[in-house]
Structures are given as structure tokens and as C-alpha cells.
Amino acid sequence: MESSVQIVIAMVLYIAMVIVIGVYYAKRASESSHNFLIGGRSLGPWVTAMAAEASDMSGWLLMGLPGVAYWYGLSDAAWTAIGLAIGTYLNWLFVAKRLRVYTQVAGDAITIPDFLSNRFKENKKIILTIAALFILVFFSVYAASCFVTVGKLFSSLFNVKYVYMMIAGAIFVVLYTFIGGFLAESASDFMQAIVMVFALVLVLLFGISHAGGIEAVLANAKSIPGFFDFFGIAQPQVVDGVQQIAENGQALFGEAATYGWLTIISTLSWGLGYFGMPQVLLKFMAIKNFKELTTSRRVATVWVVISLTAAVAIGIIGRVLYPTELLTQSAAERIFIVMSTNFFVPFLAGIIMAGILAATISSSDSYLLIAASALSKNIYQGILKKDASDKEVLIASRITLLIIAIVAMIIALDENSVIFTIVSFAWAGFGATFGPIILFSLFWKRVTRAGAIAGMVTGGCMVFIWNLLLKPLGGIFGIYELLPAFVLSCVAIVLVSYLSQPETQEIQNEFELVRQKCRA
């Protein structure tokens, strides 16, 4: 009981710091929707980098990814991490600067739907509506994954029913985002990125020590068929989803399965998702000076490589140390919690647990805020009530935030949800819906409004079709839905753009202006 109290104290102190940040920025956030939704484009390079990555990675970095490594071994987690690291770097290298410049040139757009609509000078806001609706759908799923993380964390620590803990965590996140808006979210994300990487590295180092060193970890991991293999994957022997244990107390595994090139390409395609992630793209748009994005890119890339490497390694080491502790795939996502509570004194464990809370808050506040802006700024003010005052937009943003949070809580009610699975679906949705059209809008002058609409609808719908109808067929259809949906979206954009009339000279001139500004 005493240890639980110390953990609670450490986490409450952390939460108090987060609330102070929210209150500090509350006044500026309430000054205008521009401040509430994008912070007045005032972020510095370090905050931009750390906030982008913290809001991107979410609780799946500390629970979902280590859980995959614990359950299946190195290959699935490692190839995913490699794809994400490459995608992070390329996104900062190619997209960040041009998007920052283009969004300001194109009517000072402060949301992704705003930018896409302004890019094609829409009168009938079809692109804006489609983009906003897809954001609402996929961010509701994304927010649900964060609430699942909070529920699992607190139910594990305090042995309280999952549903109660999930709802309590969701309420805290909503209240925090409700008060502080984008500036509070970005400032706290900077702090949370530091807490996350500190927690990961500390647990990794102590894990290696407890396991008897790196050589001992490797020897034990290699003793499990396919567990420490880039081209194979471990197969836990399960009955009704529960891994079986032999008479000698060892967790049972079957023969390793092959991890072929098609699967590797599919897994690497996680990196494609970055080009369409609103929570990351929004940080690009919010930096004060686009010339500082080079610094941001370096900081972000280093943070991502360290964090992903540590997360995968923690899952591997966790299986070595606690081979029979977590016997379902859902439970495997608690390995970071198990290691933290066993390694450290309760107060320090509480700080480490705050790393998971940090990851969850840093993502869910971004998801809620962007989804709220999609409805309030883009649909409410952009379509339903074009003369809506700034105050009305603020009120609509906060009401929308509450509604989305309720929907996300309903999705998160299932305690057996696998965080990694939920995130992978939402990630594919954003990557395929927005990634191709963002790239074509920034770098191809010939792209048309009709092409943009075709690409977004094709990409977004194909994620559902592939995941729900084709993927269960197995074989070549078993690949990650992001890859085929992304490719088909690109094909749709190119074909429809060539079949439709080129855009006006005004739009083409604006494209050239952006290109010149980026070269300057």
C-alpha cells in the first residue's frame, strides 16, 4: 500500500506540473482561435521538434511497441521502428519547410483541411468537408488508443477496474486540453518528450543490468525460435489467446515463421504515414521561423532513433526477464510497467510511469485539439456559419472536443484492446488519406482539385476496405493496409488530375511563389 502511495505522489506531482502549464497558457489560448489552434505560429525549433515527436509517438511507444517485441520478438517491432525513423527524417527534410511556407501563403491556413481547401481556391468546400470528416473519424480512433493506454496503466498500478481508470484518465486529458489549447499542448509536449526518452533509456539500462548484461540478453533471446531474427518471427503457442506454459515453467513457442520481404516492405510502410499525420504537420506549420527547421529536424531524428531503439529493446529484455508474466498479446503491452515497478523504488517508478502518462497526454491532447478544429473551424465556420465570430469558433471547438472524447471513451471500453492494433489502423487512415495529397499539393503544380478529392476518398476508403474485407483473406492481402491504400491514392490523384482541366493561373502562380520562397 505504501509503495502505491509513493507512485501516486510522484504521478500527481507530474500531473500538477502539466496543469500549471495549461493554466499559464489559458489566457493566450482564449484570445483567439488562431492562438488556441496553432499558437500564433510562435514555436521555437526545439519545442517544434520535441512536441511533434511526443504528440506523434503516444502511449504506444512505451506500451504498444515493447508489447509487440515481447510477444513476437525482434522482427515485427524492429522493421516498424526502422520505417518510422526513415519516415520521420524524410518528412522533416522534404515536407516541413514547404508546408510552413505554403500554409501562410495560402490564406494563412491554420489547419490541414484549411490548407488543402485554400491550395485549390475552393468555393464549394468539398475538400475541406472530406478532410474534416476523415480527421474526425480517425482521431476518434486515435484518442481511444490513448484512453486504453491510461486505463491499462492505472488498472495495473492500483488494481482498480480498467473502465473506471480509463474514464478518469480521459477526463483529465480533456480538462487539460480544454483549458490550454495548442500552446499548452506544445509546451507540455516538450517536457513530456524529455520524460519519455528519460524513462525509456533508464528502464533499458536497468533491464540490461538485471538480465546479466547484453550477452546474456542475446543468448536468452536467441534460444526462442525466431525471437531474435530479422527474417523470422516467434510464434507463441496459444489456446483461446493465452500462451501456454510447459511443465518446467517455460513459456511455449512453436516453430519460427518466416518474415519475408513482402512483410518487411509492408512493415516499413509505416514510415509513409508521417506525410499525412495532422498532429506532426501542424507543428511544422506553427514554427516561428521556417529557417530553424533544420535544427528541428536534427533534434527530432535523434530523439526518434533513441526512443524507438529503447522501446524495442525493452520488449526483448522483458521477455528474457519475465517469460511467463504476460500471457496474452494485450497483457504483453504492460511489460514496461512490470519492469519499472520491479526495478525502481516506488517514487522513482512513479516518475517512470509518468513517462507513459506523458506519452498519452502529449498525443491525446493533439488528437482532440485537431479533431475539434476540423469541425469548428472547417465545418462550422467554413460551411455552416461563415459569419461565425472568433468567440463562437472557440466555443464550438471546445464542445466538439467533449463530443469526440466521449466517442473515444466508448471505443476504449474493451479492456482487451491491443493498443498497437488500434494505432496501426488510425495511422494507416491518416497516412493514406492525407499523405499523398499533401505531397502532391506541395511538389506537383499539375495536381487538380478533382485529383485531390479522388485521392483523399480513395485512400481513406481503401484503408477500411483492405482492413475489413481483404486483409482477412491472408496471403498477399495480409499486408499492412497503409501501403496499398497509399499507392492507390497516388494513382487516383495522378489519373484524375490528368483527366481534369489544369488549375487556374492564380493557383499555379501561388505554387511558383512558394517554390521561390523555399529556395531563398
Order of alpha helices (4+ residues) and beta strands (2+ residues): alpha-alpha-alpha-alpha-alpha-alpha-alpha-alpha-alpha-alpha-beta-beta-beta-beta-alpha-alpha-alpha-alpha-alpha-alpha-alpha-alpha-alpha-alpha-alpha
